[in-house]
Amino acid sequence: MPATTIAQQVERLVARGYRPATAADTLNGADRVLHVTFDDAFTSVLDVLPRLERLGVPVTIFACAAYCETGAPLSVPELARDAAEQPRELATMDWELLRDVAARGVEVGSHTRTHPHLTRLGDDELERELRESRAAIEGELGRTCRYFAYPYGEEDARVRRAARGAGYDAAFALKSAERDFDRFALPRVALFRSDNRLRTALKTSPVIRRATRSVLRRLGRA
């Protein structure tokens, strides 16, 4: 997504009264807090960071440790076509770049080692993806890796237990309408370049999101 689009979306949320918050501030489940996260640590994030810093909006970047060794493009089957057509768009930050953004106050969290579908892994492989990525980030950046984000937003009770057991303080998912607040499935709203002002407003409306959770509970899905 272009940096200008991201900045405009965030500016609108601030104008609507959303309160900039750190990752730690999101752990109490409060509405109308604004914390921006970027999965995969793409180098394109560097283009928008200055504008978010000027807005005073805290940022967390979730990195895959295996890709940080060289800053290689994210190579997963779901993005094979994009990788072939626009490899620069999928270039990831290496350790040096991550150290630079961390020094600017950006939180750096874990997104596993290799970006697998965690719910499909056996217990041992799941544990390696969670623990080794956290250890690598802490070793390279010299600071605690407190937060985790599930690749593809995929998680279940077993994966959440594994994330807790791996020593993270909390983990970020996507939708949370099907369960009560859980610090190892922190809800996020995914915004895309195709989201116009109205769609962004609807996605980020606390009223709409509460109503959705209520309907799902009545349907027996929460």
N, C-alpha and C positions, 0 to 999 in steps of 0.2 A: 504494500500500500504506500502511495507517495507520502512523504513527510508532511506536505502541506495539508493533505486530507486528515491525517492523524491529528495534527495540531489544531485544525478547525473543529474536529469532533470534541477534543478535550476542552478547547476554549468555550464551546457551547455548554458543556457540562458545568464548568466553573461558573459561567454566567447564570446558569439555572440554580445555583446555590449548592452544588456539590462541594464538599469539604476535602481538600487535598489531604491524604493520609499516607502514612508509612505502611509497610506490609504488616508490622506489628499492630498497628491501629485497626486493621481489618478483622482481627481475631475475635472481637466481641459480637460480630454479626450486626453491627449498626447499619442503618440505611443511610443513603446519601453521602457516603464517603467515596473518595476518588483516588484510587491507586492504579497506576498504569503498569501492566506487565507485558513482556515480550517473550514468547517462547522461541527456542532454537538459536538465539543469539546471532541473528543475521547482522552482517555489517551495516546494512541499510538503516538499522536503528540509530547509528551514529548521526544520521542526517537530521533526525527529529529531536534528539536529546537537548540541544541548546534551547529550543523553543519550550520544551517541557520544563527545563530548569528555570526559564524566565517566568513561567506561570507558577512556579513553586510546587509542582506536582511530583511527588516521589515516584521512582521507577524501580521495578525489579526485572532483571533479565535472567531467564532460565536457560542454562547452557548444557549441552551434551558433551561430557568430558572427552570422549574419544575424538570428537571433531576439533576440540580446542588445541590438540597437538599441532595441527597444521593450518587450521582455519579452512578446512576443505568444505566444499558445498555439501549441504545436507543431502545424503543419498539414501532415500527410502523409496520403495516401490510406488507409493502414492504420488510422489513428486517426480517420477522418472521423466515424464514429458517436459515438465518445467525445467528440470536439470539439463536436458538436452538442448532446449531452445534458449534458455536464459540462465546459464550457469552462474553469472555474477549475482543474480538476484538471490541465489541460495547460498552464497558465500557466508561462512560463519566467522565469528571473532576467534582469534587465537588467544593464547594465555596473555600475551603482552597487551592486546587491546582490552581484554577483560580486566587486567590490573589497572589500566588507565581509567576505565569507567568506574571501577570500584573506588579509586582515589577521588573521583568526582562526587561520590556519595551515592552511587547506584548500588542497590542490593543485587548480589549475584547469587542465584539459587541453582539447584540441580534439576536437570531434565532427563536424567539417566545417563548412561554411558553412550548408548548407540541408538536411542529413540525407538525401542521395540514396542509392540503391543503387550503391555504388562499383563493383562488378564490371560494371555495365552502362554505365559512362561511357567515352567516348573518352579517350585519353591526356591531351589538353590540358585537358579539363574536370576530369578526375581531379586533375591537378596543381593547378588553381586551387582546388578544394575543400580540398585539403590545405594548400597554402601560404598562401592568403589568410586562412583561419581562424586559422592559427597567428600570422600577422602581426597580425591584428586583436586577438587576445587579448593578445599581448605589448605592443602599443601602448596598449591601454586599461588594462591592469593594471600595466604597468611592471615586468614580471618575465618570465623565460623560460618559454615554454610547451614543456615537455619531453615530454609524453605525449599519446597519441592513442587514441581508441576508435572502432572501426569501427561505423557505423550498422547496425543489425539483426544485428550480429556477422558481417557478410558480408565475406569477404576471400579473395584467392587470391594466387599468387606475384607477379603483376603489381602488385596493389594493395599488397602488402607492400613491394615494391621502391620504389614511389612514396612510401610513408610514410617509408621510410628516407631517400630522396632529398630529401624535404621538410624534413629537419633534425630530426625527432623523435628522442628517445633510445630510445623503445620504443613499442609499440602494443598495446592490449588487445583481445582477441577474446572468444570464448566457449569453445566446446569445443576441446580440443587433442589428442584421442585419436588423431587420424589423422596426427600428425607428432611428431618429436622436439621438444624444447624450443626455442622460437624467441622471442627478445625482441621481435619484431614480430608475434607472435601469442600474447601472454601469456594463459594460460587464466584464465577466471573461472567461478565457479559462480553461476548465476542463481537467486535465491530469490524466491518469490512468496507472496502472502497465503494461498494454498491449501496451502502447504507446512507440514504439521504437524511435531511434534518428530521423529518417526521419519523422515519424508521428508527433512527438513533434515539429520539425522544421516547418512543414506545418501548424499545428494548431496555431503556434505563429508568423507566418509571417505576418507583417503588409500589405504587398502587396496582399497576398491571401485574407486577411480579408476585405480589401477595395474593392477588386474585387467582393467578395461575396455580399457585401452591394450594389454595383452598379448593379449587375445582379438582385437582389431582387427588387430594385427600378424599374427597367425596366419591371419587371413582375407584378408591381403594388402591391407588398407586403411590401413596406416601404414608 
